[in-house]
Amino acid sequence: MLVLLPLLPMLPTLAVEEVSSYSYLSLPAETKLTRLWSNCLSDTTSAGQPSRLQGTVGLLTERMCPTLRTAGDSLPMQGPRWWRRRRTKPIHSVGSVARVEWRSAGGHSFTGLFRGASHGLLRMSLAAQADPAALLTIPGIGLKFLRDGIDSANLVAMFSVDGQQSWNFFRNNFSNHIPGPGLDTLPLAVLFSTATTNIQQVGLSDWARYGEDGRGVAAPSFPYRLRFQPTGQLTAPDTYVGPLTEQIATIPASTTLYQVFALDRPEELGGSERRVADLVLVSEVVASRWGDEELFFRHQDMLEDLRVRPEWNEATPQFSLFQKSPSKRSQCKK
């Protein structure tokens, strides 16, 4: 069971600050994280969960390319000039946020943030509203680390888009590489394929290019895949006992949420996996309306990794009838 601890009341801040402008991106990592965290604490209630119809309409009416290309840490504005509106989250609409650190285990050659980072933000959520009477949930995380003077590094990780038969958020490993879609999620796969054929992965090369100090790396080194393995310290019943936001709000700071394992190259090419880091909670876990409605986690196109490591391409599943070369132009224009 998750450990229940009394939570101290949190005073809301009066104003939400922007987190996407050039002047914001130029700030030190610590300053940017402070601003993001303040925004998250401005209202510690959850946004409304969209209905199934609202979620479907939202997905079908929003382009997928901004998910891969948008700079900054807030959801982009979209639509014609006469009706500009902020992009919504038709999936993973309600979640909880927390500050985290990436504590490197050492003994690896990966560069940039893989060497360690202390200015991180984690969001934990379910992809869709789950039925309390059923076991099916679709958990996932978004992870963001801030860097001095440049844009943040981001990734998302899940167990599967088809979900798990449990309400225990920490029952299964998460990864930035997930299994292919089932029949129920095939329409979602088709939608994401309008932006990239690598719909089952997000890239990691951006994490290796710069350290937390914003300095570039001369020869970036990054893994093929990450696996986030729960430590076993946190567990919950498989059956519904309350909203996810209430369950994970009881996790105390200093908890190691995941041990992170990296696969250096595809298994078909002789890749091996080793533990490279711990993801450690360093704050309370809170529901956040701003986190639900505006906080953005960019999905790095796996194509960017494959252009650096073209030998990985044939071993990387694509949502396409024919294997496409990474040298081909991206489906999303920068």
Buried (B, 14 or more C-beta within 10 A) or exposed (E): EBEEEEEEEEEEBEEBEEBBEEEBBEBBBEBBBBBBBBBBBBBBEBBEEBEEEBBBEBBEEBEBBBBBBBBBBBBBEBEEEEEEEEBBBBBBBBBBBBBBBBBBBEEBEBBBBBBBBBBBBBBBBBBBBBEEEEBEBBBBBBBBBBBBBBBBBBBBBBBBBBBBEBBBBBBBBBBBBBEBBEEEBEEBBEBBBEBBBBBBBBBBBBBBBBBBEBBEBEEBBBBBBBBBBBEEEBEBEBEBBEBBBEBBBBBEEEBBBBBBBBBBBBEEEEBEBEBBBBBBBEBBBBBBBBBBBBBBBBBBBBBBBBBBBEEBBEEBBBBEEEEBEBEEEBBBEE
